Amino acid sequence: MSHLSGPDPDFPYLGENDRFKFPLPENAKHDSIVAWGGNLSPGMLLSAYEQGLFPWYSEGQPILWHSPEPRFVLFPEKLHVSGSMKKVLSRHRFTISFDEDFPGVITACSRVNRPNQEGTWITSDMITAYTELHRLGWVHSAEARYEGELAGGCYGMRLGNIFFGESMFSRIPNASKAAFLTLARFLFNDGVRFIDCQQHTNHLESLGGVDLGRVEFLALLRDTLAQRIPGATDAADRRGSWKTQSSKTLY
């Protein structure tokens, strides 16, 4: 796979039931980069996440497929909610919803200024690709509204009992935390074994995120994906359940 910038127009489009075999992440020799090139079609993205990879690149680069060493993850028993956040959640300062404004969330995430980064990795191609996976039922968002306005949120992909967190944003203090913590509690209550946070941030560490070595992470990923999802009509369909649940039942 190779292309000078963004998705390769000559690479085949893969539907959600098609798969591509990437090189084994354990054999990566370029830091976290396992492969480059290809496109962001549904089957390509689903293949990547199932094999422990995710796309992360900037405008002007080919698509770079990463598998970090170490990997940052969040387990149910490690989830930490500070006393101040418990008060924020219990007072329902924010109205939390799921999948009500995915375009608003991913667009806001793409505009966040992040330390030590030039521009954004959430390119227009990425927005289009994840919006399509949202339409297909694989990618989800959580929204935090304050006085009726979108104040924060996060989004990511669910594959069976794994959730791959992608990005979050906040326009006022605690909005992204309220959205993420409500989503995390819902996911853990619904059987999710862990949330893949990809790379370390102080924010996620404060919520209980921990490092896993790449080999340990990949073993956990493969073991979890090998489990049959209750209620799935097709063994290959790992969307997982996605039930509507009020934040008032979570805290």
Beta strands, then each sheet from edge to edge (+ up, - down):
strand 1: 33-36
strand 2: 54-55
strand 3: 64-66
strand 4: 71-74
strand 5: 95-98
strand 6: 139-146
strand 7: 149-159
strand 8: 162-170
strand 9: 194-198
strand 10: 210-212
sheet 1: 1+ 3- 2+
sheet 2: 5+ 6- 7+ 8- 9- 4+ 10-
end
